[in-house]
Amino acid sequence: MSHERAGRVVVGMSGGVDSSVAALLLREHGWDVHGLYMQNWDEDDVYCSAADDFQEARAAADLLGIPLHRVSFAAEYRARVFEHFLAEHRAGRTPNPDVLCNREIKFGSFLEYARRLGAERIATGHYARVARDAAGIARLYQGRDCAKDQSYFLHAVPQEALTQTLFPLGELEKSEVRARARAAGLANHDRRDSTGICFIGERPFRAFLAGFLPEQPGLMRTPEEEIVGRHRGLAYYTLGQRQGLGLGGRRGAADAPWFVVGKDIGQNVLYVAQGDDHPWLYSDALNAVDVHWIAAAPARLPLRCAARVRYRQPQQACMVREIDAERLEVRFDEPQRAVTPGQYVVLYAGEECLGGGVIASSGSVRPSPIIRERALHA
C-alpha cells in the first residue's frame, strides 16, 4: 500500500470481508477512515438482501470505530446500468453490468458523494493495484492474487477516478485477507463471497429477465438449418450456453451435449450444435467498440499484447489494430471459445491492464459463417 500522506478516505463497504479489511488496513496506515454503504438496487428479497448486508457493514464499522454513512444510488443505477442491461438483452447481446456499475456508480456517483464527505481519496475492496507513473498518470495492474484479480471489471474506470482511488487489498492473497479479518475480530471473516450483481444474485435468471422482457419464441436450428426445437426468446440465451436448452435425449441424435452457437436476430432463430468443440463456438478475431484506454491510447498500432474475453480467463496472446476511430480489431494467436457480443475484451501488457472495449462482433474460424456474422453485427 502507498505510504502517501494520510487524509480522509471514504471506503465503499458492502458488508463483505474484503471491504471491511480494506477499511481496517487504511485505519492502520493512519487514514481518517469513513465507510459508505451504497444501496444500488431498491428491492430487498431472498436473492438480494441489502438489509443484511448493511447490518454486516455496520457491525464491521462499529468494531473498527469508524463512521458509516448510507446512501441509495438506486435511481442512478437503474438509469445508467440496468436500462442498458435490458436494452442489450433486448438486442440479443449479453451485457456485463458489473463493468458499467464500476464506471458509473462505484467510481462515479460514489466518488462524487465521497467528495461531499470531505474525502481526499476513495477506496474499495477490489483485488487490483494502481500506481502513478512519472507523469502522474494512474496505471492499473492485476491484483497479486491471480485467482481474485478484478482488473477485468475495472478497465473502464476513468483516469480521474483511478488517480483518487486506493486498493488496499491489491498486494494480498484472499487467505491473508480472511486471516487479517479473523485476527481483528471481524464477524464477517468467514462470510461467503457474493456471487454476481445484486439484482440477479442467485435467482433464476430467465424468470427474472422475463419480468422485464416478454418472451419472443422462435425456432432452434442447427448450422445445417435442421429445426431441432423452439426457444423462448433470444434475450434469454448466450453463446456457449449449455443448460436450459431442452434438447437432451433427442431421437436419432448423438449423446454429445448441445450448445448455443449463434443468433439470427432478424429471423429470431437460435442456432445450436452438439459438442463443445464445434467450429461455430470458436473465433479467431473480434471487433470492439466503446474502447477505453486507461492511461492513453498506444502511440502506435498494431499492438502486440494479451487479452481476456471473460473474467478469470488466462491472458490470450493477440494483435490489436485500429479499424477506424471507433473500432479496434483483436486477432488471437489461438481461436477463442464463445466470444460473446455485449461482453468486454480487456487488454494487458504483462500485469498492466491497458483498457478494453465492448465486443461488437467476432470472426469464426469456420469459412464464411454468414448466419453467425449477420447475427453478431445486428
C-alpha positions as semicolon CSV with decimal commas, in nm:
position;residue;x (nm);y (nm);z (nm)
1;M;0,000;0,000;0,000
2;S;0,116;0,352;-0,077
3;H;0,271;0,546;0,210
4;E;0,145;0,883;0,085
5;R;0,030;1,144;0,336
6;A;-0,281;1,020;0,508
7;G;-0,601;1,225;0,499
8;R;-0,967;1,135;0,485
9;V;-1,058;0,831;0,280
10;V;-1,409;0,702;0,221
11;V;-1,427;0,324;0,180
12;G;-1,710;0,157;-0,006
13;M;-1,830;-0,100;0,250
14;S;-2,059;-0,376;0,125
15;G;-2,078;-0,592;0,437
16;G;-1,826;-0,839;0,297
17;V;-1,486;-0,930;0,435
18;D;-1,290;-0,761;0,155
19;S;-1,421;-0,408;0,206
20;S;-1,404;-0,449;0,584
21;V;-1,035;-0,542;0,572
22;A;-0,971;-0,257;0,327
23;A;-1,106;-0,019;0,593
24;L;-0,901;-0,193;0,863
25;L;-0,575;-0,160;0,668
26;L;-0,633;0,206;0,587
27;R;-0,704;0,284;0,951
28;E;-0,381;0,109;1,049
29;H;-0,193;0,328;0,798
30;G;-0,318;0,644;0,964
31;W;-0,602;0,742;0,735
32;D;-0,915;0,915;0,867
33;V;-1,145;0,638;0,751
34;H;-1,517;0,675;0,682
35;G;-1,728;0,391;0,547
36;L;-2,002;0,433;0,289
37;Y;-2,267;0,170;0,227
38;M;-2,418;0,202;-0,121
39;Q;-2,760;0,058;-0,195
40;N;-2,777;0,019;-0,571
41;W;-3,095;-0,186;-0,602
42;D;-3,427;-0,088;-0,448
43;E;-3,573;-0,432;-0,394
44;D;-3,481;-0,646;-0,093
45;D;-3,579;-1,012;-0,122
46;V;-3,439;-1,359;-0,064
47;Y;-3,199;-1,311;-0,354
48;C;-3,080;-0,957;-0,281
49;S;-3,058;-0,898;0,093
50;A;-2,946;-0,537;0,117
51;A;-3,072;-0,510;0,475
52;D;-2,849;-0,796;0,590
53;D;-2,553;-0,652;0,402
54;F;-2,596;-0,316;0,572
55;Q;-2,608;-0,477;0,915
56;E;-2,282;-0,659;0,840
57;A;-2,123;-0,334;0,724
58;R;-2,242;-0,151;1,035
59;A;-2,107;-0,424;1,263
60;A;-1,767;-0,401;1,091
61;A;-1,762;-0,020;1,114
62;D;-1,856;-0,032;1,484
63;L;-1,576;-0,277;1,557
64;L;-1,326;-0,061;1,368
65;G;-1,451;0,256;1,533
66;I;-1,523;0,441;1,208
67;P;-1,832;0,632;1,092
68;L;-2,058;0,455;0,843
69;H;-2,270;0,656;0,601
70;R;-2,553;0,513;0,394
71;V;-2,673;0,631;0,055
72;S;-2,904;0,500;-0,214
73;F;-2,787;0,515;-0,575
74;A;-3,080;0,301;-0,690
75;A;-3,216;0,569;-0,925
76;E;-2,875;0,626;-1,083
77;Y;-2,821;0,251;-1,111
78;R;-3,148;0,193;-1,292
79;A;-3,088;0,481;-1,533
80;R;-2,719;0,422;-1,610
81;V;-2,675;0,047;-1,566
82;F;-2,999;-0,150;-1,557
83;E;-3,164;0,019;-1,857
84;H;-2,852;-0,055;-2,062
85;F;-2,861;-0,415;-1,934
86;L;-3,218;-0,456;-2,061
87;A;-3,150;-0,283;-2,393
88;E;-2,855;-0,511;-2,465
89;H;-3,054;-0,825;-2,385
90;R;-3,342;-0,693;-2,596
91;A;-3,096;-0,667;-2,887
92;G;-2,983;-1,028;-2,836
93;R;-2,648;-0,941;-2,681
94;T;-2,512;-1,042;-2,340
95;P;-2,403;-0,742;-2,133
96;N;-2,179;-0,735;-1,827
97;P;-2,336;-0,481;-1,588
98;D;-2,052;-0,513;-1,335
99;V;-1,819;-0,317;-1,563
100;L;-2,076;-0,042;-1,616
101;C;-2,160;-0,034;-1,245
102;N;-1,796;0,027;-1,161
103;R;-1,763;0,309;-1,414
104;E;-2,095;0,481;-1,346
105;I;-2,170;0,408;-0,980
106;K;-1,880;0,278;-0,770
107;F;-1,626;0,516;-0,926
108;G;-1,875;0,779;-1,042
109;S;-2,164;0,855;-0,809
110;F;-1,968;0,717;-0,513
111;L;-1,669;0,940;-0,583
112;E;-1,889;1,250;-0,608
113;Y;-2,063;1,166;-0,280
114;A;-1,732;1,094;-0,105
115;R;-1,603;1,436;-0,203
116;R;-1,903;1,590;-0,027
117;L;-1,792;1,398;0,282
118;G;-1,452;1,566;0,262
119;A;-1,265;1,270;0,113
120;E;-0,917;1,313;-0,033
121;R;-0,930;0,955;-0,159
122;I;-1,180;0,674;-0,204
123;A;-1,107;0,304;-0,153
124;T;-1,270;-0,031;-0,227
125;G;-1,204;-0,396;-0,155
126;H;-1,119;-0,482;-0,515
127;Y;-0,820;-0,705;-0,583
128;A;-0,625;-0,472;-0,809
129;R;-0,337;-0,224;-0,791
130;V;-0,290;0,134;-0,906
131;A;0,041;0,316;-0,939
132;R;0,125;0,656;-1,085
133;D;0,396;0,691;-1,344
134;A;0,649;0,975;-1,367
135;A;0,392;1,195;-1,539
136;G;0,136;1,137;-1,263
137;I;-0,081;0,912;-1,480
138;A;-0,259;0,632;-1,294
139;R;-0,188;0,285;-1,427
140;L;-0,396;-0,020;-1,338
141;Y;-0,237;-0,357;-1,255
142;Q;-0,366;-0,701;-1,172
143;G;-0,406;-0,796;-0,808
144;R;-0,132;-1,020;-0,669
145;D;-0,390;-1,293;-0,606
146;C;-0,441;-1,415;-0,962
147;A;-0,750;-1,615;-0,861
148;K;-0,920;-1,300;-0,727
149;D;-0,781;-1,035;-0,964
150;Q;-1,059;-0,791;-1,060
151;S;-0,880;-0,568;-1,309
152;Y;-1,110;-0,706;-1,581
153;F;-1,408;-0,532;-1,416
154;L;-1,214;-0,209;-1,359
155;H;-1,080;-0,148;-1,709
156;A;-1,343;0,118;-1,790
157;V;-1,293;0,329;-1,475
158;P;-1,197;0,684;-1,579
159;Q;-0,843;0,808;-1,526
160;E;-0,962;1,085;-1,292
161;A;-1,123;0,831;-1,061
162;L;-0,824;0,596;-1,061
163;T;-0,589;0,875;-0,955
164;Q;-0,802;0,920;-0,642
165;T;-0,855;0,552;-0,559
166;L;-0,675;0,321;-0,317
167;F;-0,692;-0,058;-0,343
168;P;-0,559;-0,179;-0,006
169;L;-0,601;-0,549;-0,097
170;G;-0,403;-0,532;-0,419
171;E;-0,091;-0,694;-0,274
172;L;-0,273;-0,959;-0,067
173;E;-0,398;-1,312;-0,118
174;K;-0,758;-1,385;-0,024
175;S;-0,640;-1,619;0,252
176;E;-0,440;-1,332;0,403
177;V;-0,745;-1,107;0,395
178;R;-0,956;-1,361;0,584
179;A;-0,673;-1,412;0,834
180;R;-0,649;-1,038;0,897
181;A;-1,025;-1,019;0,948
182;R;-1,022;-1,311;1,190
183;A;-0,734;-1,160;1,390
184;A;-0,918;-0,828;1,413
185;G;-1,235;-0,996;1,539
186;L;-1,446;-0,910;1,235
187;A;-1,757;-1,128;1,240
188;N;-1,765;-1,149;0,860
189;H;-1,419;-1,310;0,838
190;D;-1,570;-1,631;0,701
191;R;-1,870;-1,481;0,522
192;R;-1,924;-1,630;0,178
193;D;-1,831;-1,405;-0,112
194;S;-2,121;-1,250;-0,300
195;T;-2,198;-1,411;-0,635
196;G;-2,276;-1,167;-0,910
197;I;-2,465;-0,842;-0,921
198;C;-2,733;-0,782;-0,662
199;F;-3,036;-0,757;-0,888
200;I;-2,973;-1,109;-1,016
201;G;-2,781;-1,275;-0,733
202;E;-2,858;-1,645;-0,735
203;R;-3,216;-1,614;-0,856
204;P;-3,333;-1,797;-1,173
205;F;-3,201;-1,567;-1,443
206;R;-3,458;-1,643;-1,712
207;A;-3,752;-1,592;-1,476
208;F;-3,604;-1,261;-1,360
209;L;-3,545;-1,134;-1,712
210;A;-3,894;-1,239;-1,823
211;G;-4,033;-0,989;-1,571
212;F;-3,889;-0,710;-1,787
213;L;-3,860;-0,860;-2,135
214;P;-4,155;-1,064;-2,268
215;E;-4,093;-1,398;-2,431
216;Q;-4,048;-1,399;-2,809
217;P;-4,049;-1,768;-2,908
218;G;-3,878;-1,883;-3,224
219;L;-3,704;-2,175;-3,389
220;M;-3,388;-2,354;-3,280
221;R;-3,183;-2,464;-3,579
222;T;-2,851;-2,637;-3,632
223;P;-2,585;-2,476;-3,853
224;E;-2,711;-2,713;-4,124
225;E;-3,056;-2,546;-4,086
226;E;-3,225;-2,850;-3,932
227;I;-3,505;-2,748;-3,693
228;V;-3,446;-2,917;-3,357
229;G;-3,675;-2,726;-3,123
230;R;-3,810;-2,388;-3,013
231;H;-3,660;-2,120;-2,792
232;R;-3,840;-1,877;-2,561
233;G;-3,665;-1,559;-2,674
234;L;-3,312;-1,478;-2,792
235;A;-3,266;-1,245;-2,495
236;Y;-3,261;-1,544;-2,260
237;Y;-2,964;-1,721;-2,420
238;T;-2,593;-1,655;-2,459
239;L;-2,323;-1,802;-2,682
240;G;-2,171;-2,115;-2,534
241;Q;-2,472;-2,181;-2,311
242;R;-2,538;-2,547;-2,241
243;Q;-2,807;-2,558;-1,973
244;G;-3,173;-2,485;-2,030
245;L;-3,198;-2,577;-2,398
246;G;-3,432;-2,873;-2,350
247;L;-3,261;-3,076;-2,620
248;G;-3,133;-3,376;-2,426
249;G;-3,214;-3,726;-2,548
250;R;-3,338;-3,642;-2,899
251;R;-3,419;-3,949;-3,106
252;G;-3,153;-4,020;-3,365
253;A;-2,911;-3,763;-3,223
254;A;-2,571;-3,830;-3,070
255;D;-2,524;-3,817;-2,694
256;A;-2,297;-3,510;-2,706
257;P;-2,435;-3,202;-2,524
258;W;-2,594;-2,913;-2,713
259;F;-2,461;-2,557;-2,704
260;V;-2,580;-2,219;-2,826
261;V;-2,352;-2,127;-3,119
262;G;-2,523;-1,827;-3,280
263;K;-2,825;-1,599;-3,309
264;D;-3,003;-1,458;-3,612
265;I;-3,173;-1,152;-3,466
266;G;-3,366;-1,062;-3,780
267;Q;-3,517;-1,410;-3,822
268;N;-3,545;-1,478;-3,446
269;V;-3,350;-1,803;-3,483
270;L;-3,131;-1,957;-3,214
271;Y;-2,851;-2,171;-3,355
272;V;-2,743;-2,474;-3,154
273;A;-2,493;-2,750;-3,217
274;Q;-2,358;-3,057;-3,043
275;G;-2,011;-3,081;-2,893
276;D;-1,803;-2,822;-2,712
277;D;-1,551;-2,820;-2,999
278;H;-1,798;-2,722;-3,272
279;P;-1,640;-2,470;-3,514
280;W;-1,919;-2,215;-3,464
281;L;-1,821;-2,190;-3,097
282;Y;-1,473;-2,058;-3,182
283;S;-1,346;-1,726;-3,313
284;D;-1,001;-1,610;-3,407
285;A;-1,081;-1,238;-3,412
286;L;-1,327;-0,981;-3,281
287;N;-1,423;-0,620;-3,332
288;A;-1,453;-0,393;-3,028
289;V;-1,629;-0,059;-2,984
290;D;-1,655;0,194;-2,699
291;V;-1,284;0,145;-2,639
292;H;-1,133;0,296;-2,324
293;W;-0,756;0,325;-2,273
294;I;-0,666;0,366;-1,905
295;A;-0,350;0,576;-1,943
296;A;-0,355;0,682;-2,308
297;A;-0,403;0,522;-2,646
298;P;-0,087;0,343;-2,761
299;A;0,146;0,564;-2,961
300;R;0,149;0,307;-3,237
301;L;-0,090;0,041;-3,355
302;P;-0,086;-0,252;-3,435
303;L;-0,004;-0,352;-3,078
304;R;0,116;-0,693;-2,967
305;C;-0,035;-0,770;-2,625
306;A;-0,271;-1,011;-2,449
307;A;-0,646;-1,011;-2,389
308;R;-0,927;-1,164;-2,191
309;V;-1,280;-1,202;-2,325
310;R;-1,422;-1,311;-1,989
311;Y;-1,339;-1,280;-1,620
312;R;-1,071;-1,518;-1,487
313;Q;-0,975;-1,632;-1,835
314;P;-0,597;-1,672;-1,871
315;Q;-0,443;-1,399;-2,084
316;Q;-0,455;-1,481;-2,455
317;A;-0,186;-1,359;-2,696
318;C;-0,320;-1,128;-2,965
319;M;-0,255;-0,846;-3,209
320;V;-0,463;-0,527;-3,184
321;R;-0,511;-0,291;-3,476
322;E;-0,728;0,012;-3,542
323;I;-1,011;-0,035;-3,789
324;D;-1,122;0,328;-3,767
325;A;-1,161;0,596;-3,500
326;E;-1,444;0,399;-3,334
327;R;-1,336;0,036;-3,365
328;L;-1,049;-0,200;-3,290
329;E;-0,980;-0,546;-3,426
330;V;-0,832;-0,801;-3,185
331;R;-0,688;-1,106;-3,362
332;F;-0,588;-1,401;-3,144
333;D;-0,298;-1,642;-3,187
334;E;-0,533;-1,926;-3,087
335;P;-0,911;-1,947;-3,151
336;Q;-1,123;-1,839;-2,856
337;R;-1,437;-2,011;-2,734
338;A;-1,774;-1,833;-2,712
339;V;-1,663;-1,478;-2,788
340;T;-1,986;-1,302;-2,698
341;P;-2,117;-0,967;-2,828
342;G;-2,202;-0,733;-2,543
343;Q;-1,926;-0,869;-2,321
344;Y;-1,587;-0,699;-2,289
345;V;-1,244;-0,766;-2,430
346;V;-0,979;-0,638;-2,187
347;L;-0,618;-0,583;-2,295
348;Y;-0,299;-0,644;-2,096
349;A;0,075;-0,589;-2,120
350;G;0,204;-0,829;-1,860
351;E;0,040;-0,737;-1,528
352;E;-0,072;-0,395;-1,651
353;C;-0,432;-0,357;-1,767
354;L;-0,429;-0,126;-2,070
355;G;-0,805;-0,088;-2,113
356;G;-1,068;-0,258;-2,322
357;G;-1,390;-0,230;-2,516
358;V;-1,728;-0,386;-2,585
359;I;-1,727;-0,688;-2,816
360;A;-1,938;-0,592;-3,118
361;S;-1,881;-0,898;-3,337
362;S;-1,647;-1,189;-3,386
363;G;-1,499;-1,380;-3,677
364;S;-1,534;-1,757;-3,680
365;V;-1,263;-1,997;-3,786
366;R;-1,536;-2,162;-3,992
367;P;-1,521;-2,034;-4,354
368;S;-1,790;-1,776;-4,439
369;P;-2,010;-1,803;-4,128
370;I;-2,285;-1,598;-4,295
371;I;-2,565;-1,653;-4,046
372;R;-2,341;-1,607;-3,746
373;E;-2,188;-1,288;-3,884
374;R;-2,532;-1,147;-3,962
375;A;-2,640;-1,219;-3,606
376;L;-2,329;-1,073;-3,446
377;H;-2,345;-0,749;-3,644
378;A;-2,715;-0,700;-3,585
